[in-house]
Amino acid sequence: MTNMIEKNRAVLEITNLIAWHNSGYTGKGVTIAVIDNFEMDKVIMPYNHNLPVSHGLNVCKSARVTAPDANIMMLKWKGQGSDKQRCIDWINANKPHLINISLGGIYLQAKDFEKLEEHPLFCATGNNAKDIPDYPARFNFALAVGSWNHNLNKVASYSNRGEDIFGLNPYIKNSQGNWWTPMGTSFATPFATGLAACYVQLLLEQGVKPKQELVYDFAKQNRNAYGVFVLPNEIPKIKEDNPMKIVLQIGKNEATVDGEKVSLDAPPVLQNGRTMVPLRFIAESLGCKVEWDGKKQKVIITR
């Protein structure tokens, strides 16, 4: 682990990841599904670095740089013995928090990904130096990830454009145990997916569901001046969605809001078997705006 950090110190510092890791945000409790081509007999299995070398295995290794404690699942989408429908069924049944797709091509090759449009999909833009991304990154329900060359401080020459964010290409170990940097958006994408996993861990620990829109917005809002997805300098405090408790009592001009006493202009009353409560007080306590339209004799409540 120490060697990996030292080899990748430059990209980890650019993305503020070292501080997040030191604070315990390493992707713990987060499941990343990697859809790719693997040299394995099974269609779906947990990450195993001892498998024969494949494109998908190197994608997983790149994700481990930024999310070393994430639960990475390998889904064999291409190649001999692959089964797209089984992968789709597994995803819809198990609902992984993030999905990494470092495969691309024309629409006909990618149309099956439309069945996953409700999930957070981090998709590589492709490596043909085109002005638009390949599919599935071109779908409007995907987050398109390009590659940024941090050594030259510019877009990687091969990276298709139309990206939502840029990722960086980390050092990983090959089958001989030597460090190398695989080029291509295929490996910048899992680097970014791993960054997102650290944020998703934060959400989960605060009891917040990591919905697609929330994850995408976080990635887009935390780009540096060049468009590279980075984590904030300070770990954000997630506002917990705690329910408000309002207590009123019939005939009393006093209520409590989250335990604090508040005076009422008028008390709740019983009338013809029904409880009548002060509408303005309830609405404004819940953060709403109350207006009275005298001409139409109508109350308007907006939030």
C-alpha positions as CSV (number, residue, x, y, z in Angstrom):
1,M,0.0,0.0,0.0
2,T,2.8,2.4,0.9
3,N,4.6,1.7,-2.4
4,M,1.4,2.4,-4.3
5,I,0.9,5.7,-2.6
6,E,4.5,6.8,-3.2
7,K,4.3,5.8,-6.9
8,N,1.1,7.7,-7.3
9,R,1.8,10.6,-5.0
10,A,1.6,13.2,-7.8
11,V,-1.9,12.2,-8.9
12,L,-3.1,11.6,-5.3
13,E,-2.0,15.1,-4.3
14,I,-3.7,16.7,-7.4
15,T,-7.0,15.1,-6.4
16,N,-6.6,15.8,-2.6
17,L,-7.0,12.1,-2.0
18,I,-4.3,11.6,0.6
19,A,-6.2,13.7,3.1
20,W,-9.4,11.8,2.4
21,H,-7.6,8.4,2.9
22,N,-6.0,9.6,6.1
23,S,-9.5,10.5,7.3
24,G,-10.6,7.0,6.7
25,Y,-12.4,7.5,3.4
26,T,-11.0,4.7,1.2
27,G,-14.2,3.3,-0.3
28,K,-15.1,1.1,2.6
29,G,-18.6,-0.3,2.3
30,V,-18.9,0.8,-1.3
31,T,-19.5,-1.6,-4.2
32,I,-18.1,-0.9,-7.6
33,A,-19.2,-3.0,-10.5
34,V,-16.6,-3.1,-13.3
35,I,-18.1,-4.1,-16.6
36,D,-15.4,-5.3,-18.9
37,N,-13.5,-8.2,-20.5
38,F,-11.9,-10.6,-18.1
39,E,-9.9,-13.8,-18.4
40,M,-12.0,-15.8,-15.9
41,D,-14.4,-18.8,-16.1
42,K,-17.2,-17.1,-14.1
43,V,-19.4,-14.3,-15.5
44,I,-19.4,-12.5,-12.1
45,M,-17.0,-12.6,-9.2
46,P,-15.2,-10.4,-6.7
47,Y,-12.0,-8.7,-7.7
48,N,-9.0,-11.1,-7.8
49,H,-5.6,-9.6,-8.7
50,N,-4.2,-13.1,-9.3
51,L,-6.3,-13.6,-12.5
52,P,-4.6,-13.7,-15.9
53,V,-3.8,-10.2,-17.3
54,S,-6.8,-8.6,-19.1
55,H,-8.1,-5.1,-19.9
56,G,-10.7,-5.5,-17.1
57,L,-8.1,-6.6,-14.5
58,N,-6.0,-3.4,-15.2
59,V,-9.2,-1.3,-14.9
60,C,-9.8,-2.8,-11.5
61,K,-6.3,-2.2,-10.4
62,S,-6.7,1.5,-11.4
63,A,-9.8,1.8,-9.3
64,R,-7.9,0.3,-6.3
65,V,-5.5,3.2,-6.4
66,T,-8.2,5.6,-5.3
67,A,-10.6,3.3,-3.5
68,P,-8.4,0.6,-2.0
69,D,-11.1,-0.7,0.4
70,A,-14.0,-0.7,-2.0
71,N,-15.8,-4.0,-2.8
72,I,-15.0,-4.4,-6.6
73,M,-17.1,-6.8,-8.5
74,M,-15.9,-8.0,-12.0
75,L,-18.7,-8.5,-14.5
76,K,-17.7,-10.2,-17.8
77,W,-19.5,-8.2,-20.5
78,K,-17.2,-9.2,-23.4
79,G,-15.2,-12.1,-24.6
80,Q,-15.6,-15.9,-24.5
81,G,-18.1,-17.0,-21.9
82,S,-19.5,-13.5,-21.3
83,D,-23.2,-13.0,-20.6
84,K,-24.6,-9.4,-20.8
85,Q,-28.0,-10.3,-19.6
86,R,-26.6,-12.0,-16.5
87,C,-24.6,-8.9,-15.8
88,I,-27.6,-6.7,-16.2
89,D,-29.7,-8.9,-14.0
90,W,-27.0,-8.9,-11.3
91,I,-26.8,-5.2,-11.3
92,N,-30.5,-4.6,-11.1
93,A,-30.8,-7.2,-8.2
94,N,-27.7,-6.1,-6.2
95,K,-27.7,-2.3,-7.0
96,P,-23.9,-1.6,-6.8
97,H,-23.2,2.0,-5.7
98,L,-21.1,2.8,-8.8
99,I,-20.6,1.2,-12.2
100,N,-17.4,1.6,-14.2
101,I,-17.6,1.1,-17.9
102,S,-14.3,1.3,-19.8
103,L,-15.7,-0.2,-23.0
104,G,-16.9,1.9,-25.9
105,G,-17.9,1.9,-29.5
106,I,-20.9,2.7,-31.8
107,Y,-24.5,2.7,-30.6
108,L,-25.3,-0.8,-31.7
109,Q,-22.4,-2.1,-29.5
110,A,-23.6,-0.2,-26.5
111,K,-27.4,-0.2,-26.6
112,D,-27.7,-2.8,-23.9
113,F,-26.3,-0.2,-21.5
114,E,-29.6,1.6,-21.8
115,K,-31.0,-1.0,-19.5
116,L,-28.8,0.4,-16.7
117,E,-29.7,4.1,-17.2
118,E,-30.9,4.5,-13.6
119,H,-27.5,3.6,-12.1
120,P,-24.4,5.8,-11.6
121,L,-22.3,5.0,-14.7
122,F,-18.8,6.3,-15.1
123,C,-18.0,5.7,-18.8
124,A,-14.7,6.2,-20.7
125,T,-15.0,8.6,-23.6
126,G,-12.7,6.6,-25.9
127,N,-9.3,6.9,-27.4
128,N,-9.7,8.1,-31.0
129,A,-9.1,11.9,-30.5
130,K,-12.6,12.6,-31.7
131,D,-14.7,15.6,-30.8
132,I,-17.5,13.4,-29.3
133,P,-17.3,10.5,-26.9
134,D,-18.0,6.9,-27.9
135,Y,-21.1,5.1,-26.6
136,P,-22.0,4.5,-23.8
137,A,-20.3,7.7,-22.6
138,R,-22.3,9.6,-25.2
139,F,-25.6,8.6,-23.5
140,N,-27.1,11.5,-21.5
141,F,-27.6,9.2,-18.5
142,A,-23.9,8.5,-18.3
143,L,-21.0,10.5,-16.8
144,A,-18.4,10.8,-19.5
145,V,-14.8,10.6,-18.3
146,G,-11.8,11.7,-20.4
147,S,-8.1,11.5,-19.7
148,W,-5.9,14.4,-18.5
149,N,-2.2,14.2,-18.9
150,H,-1.0,15.6,-15.7
151,N,2.7,15.6,-16.7
152,L,2.1,17.8,-19.8
153,N,-0.9,19.5,-18.1
154,K,-3.2,19.1,-21.0
155,V,-5.8,16.8,-22.4
156,A,-4.3,13.4,-23.4
157,S,-3.8,13.4,-27.1
158,Y,-5.9,10.3,-27.6
159,S,-8.9,11.3,-25.4
160,N,-12.2,11.8,-27.1
161,R,-13.8,15.1,-26.1
162,G,-17.3,15.8,-24.8
163,E,-16.2,14.7,-21.3
164,D,-18.1,15.7,-18.2
165,I,-14.9,15.3,-16.1
166,F,-11.3,14.2,-16.6
167,G,-9.6,11.4,-14.7
168,L,-5.9,10.7,-14.3
169,N,-3.9,7.7,-15.3
170,P,-2.3,6.0,-12.2
171,Y,0.7,3.6,-11.8
172,I,-0.3,0.0,-11.3
173,K,1.7,-3.2,-11.2
174,N,1.9,-5.6,-14.1
175,S,2.0,-9.4,-13.8
176,Q,5.8,-9.3,-13.2
177,G,5.3,-6.9,-10.3
178,N,6.7,-3.9,-12.1
179,W,5.1,-0.5,-12.0
180,W,3.7,1.0,-15.2
181,T,1.1,3.5,-16.3
182,P,-1.5,2.2,-18.7
183,M,-2.6,4.9,-21.1
184,G,-6.2,5.4,-22.3
185,T,-9.5,6.7,-21.0
186,S,-10.1,3.1,-19.9
187,F,-7.8,3.7,-16.9
188,A,-8.5,7.3,-16.2
189,T,-12.2,6.4,-15.7
190,P,-11.7,3.9,-12.8
191,F,-9.4,6.4,-11.2
192,A,-12.3,8.8,-11.1
193,T,-14.8,6.1,-10.1
194,G,-12.6,5.3,-7.1
195,L,-12.6,9.0,-6.1
196,A,-16.4,8.9,-6.3
197,A,-16.4,5.8,-4.0
198,C,-14.7,7.8,-1.3
199,Y,-17.5,10.3,-1.4
200,V,-20.1,7.6,-1.6
201,Q,-18.7,6.1,1.6
202,L,-19.2,9.5,3.3
203,L,-22.8,9.6,2.1
204,L,-23.5,6.1,3.3
205,E,-22.0,6.8,6.8
206,Q,-24.3,9.8,7.1
207,G,-27.4,7.7,6.0
208,V,-27.7,9.4,2.6
209,K,-28.6,7.3,-0.4
210,P,-26.0,7.9,-3.2
211,K,-28.4,8.6,-6.0
212,Q,-27.2,9.0,-9.6
213,E,-27.9,12.7,-9.7
214,L,-26.2,13.4,-6.4
215,V,-23.0,11.5,-7.4
216,Y,-22.9,13.1,-10.9
217,D,-23.4,16.6,-9.4
218,F,-20.6,16.1,-6.9
219,A,-18.2,15.0,-9.6
220,K,-19.1,17.9,-11.9
221,Q,-19.0,20.5,-9.1
222,N,-15.6,19.4,-7.9
223,R,-13.5,19.9,-11.0
224,N,-10.3,21.9,-10.9
225,A,-9.5,24.6,-13.4
226,Y,-8.7,22.1,-16.0
227,G,-11.8,20.0,-15.5
228,V,-10.1,17.2,-13.6
229,F,-12.4,15.6,-11.0
230,V,-10.8,16.2,-7.5
231,L,-12.1,15.8,-4.0
232,P,-12.7,19.0,-1.9
233,N,-9.8,20.2,0.3
234,E,-12.1,19.9,3.3
235,I,-14.3,16.8,3.7
236,P,-17.9,18.2,3.4
237,K,-20.4,17.9,6.2
238,I,-23.5,16.1,4.9
239,K,-26.7,17.7,6.2
240,E,-28.7,15.0,7.8
241,D,-32.3,14.8,6.8
242,N,-33.6,14.6,10.3
243,P,-37.4,14.9,10.7
244,M,-38.7,17.9,12.5
245,K,-40.9,17.4,15.6
246,I,-43.7,19.9,16.3
247,V,-45.9,19.4,19.3
248,L,-49.2,21.3,19.9
249,Q,-51.8,20.9,22.6
250,I,-55.5,21.8,22.4
251,G,-56.2,25.1,24.1
252,K,-52.6,26.0,24.7
253,N,-50.9,29.1,23.3
254,E,-47.5,27.4,23.4
255,A,-46.0,24.7,21.1
256,T,-42.6,23.0,20.9
257,V,-40.4,22.7,17.8
258,D,-37.7,20.2,18.2
259,G,-38.0,20.6,21.9
260,E,-37.9,24.4,22.0
261,K,-40.9,26.3,23.3
262,V,-42.6,28.7,20.9
263,S,-45.5,31.1,21.5
264,L,-48.6,30.9,19.4
265,D,-51.0,33.7,18.2
266,A,-53.9,31.2,18.5
267,P,-54.1,27.8,20.2
268,P,-55.3,24.6,18.5
269,V,-59.0,24.0,19.1
270,L,-61.5,21.2,18.7
271,Q,-64.4,22.1,16.5
272,N,-67.2,19.7,15.6
273,G,-65.0,16.7,16.4
274,R,-62.1,18.0,14.3
275,T,-58.7,19.5,15.4
276,M,-58.0,22.9,14.0
277,V,-54.4,24.0,14.1
278,P,-52.7,27.4,13.3
279,L,-51.8,26.9,9.6
280,R,-49.3,29.8,9.4
281,F,-47.3,28.5,12.4
282,I,-47.1,25.0,11.0
283,A,-46.1,26.0,7.5
284,E,-43.5,28.6,8.6
285,S,-42.0,26.1,11.0
286,L,-41.5,23.7,8.1
287,G,-39.7,26.4,6.1
288,C,-42.6,27.4,3.9
289,K,-43.8,30.9,2.9
290,V,-47.4,31.8,3.7
291,E,-49.3,34.5,1.8
292,W,-52.9,35.7,2.0
293,D,-54.8,36.7,-1.1
294,G,-57.5,39.0,0.3
295,K,-59.4,39.4,-3.0
296,K,-59.7,35.7,-3.6
297,Q,-59.9,34.8,0.0
298,K,-57.1,32.3,-0.5
299,V,-54.0,31.2,1.4
300,I,-50.9,30.4,-0.7
301,I,-48.2,28.3,0.8
302,T,-44.9,27.9,-1.1
303,R,-41.6,26.2,-0.3
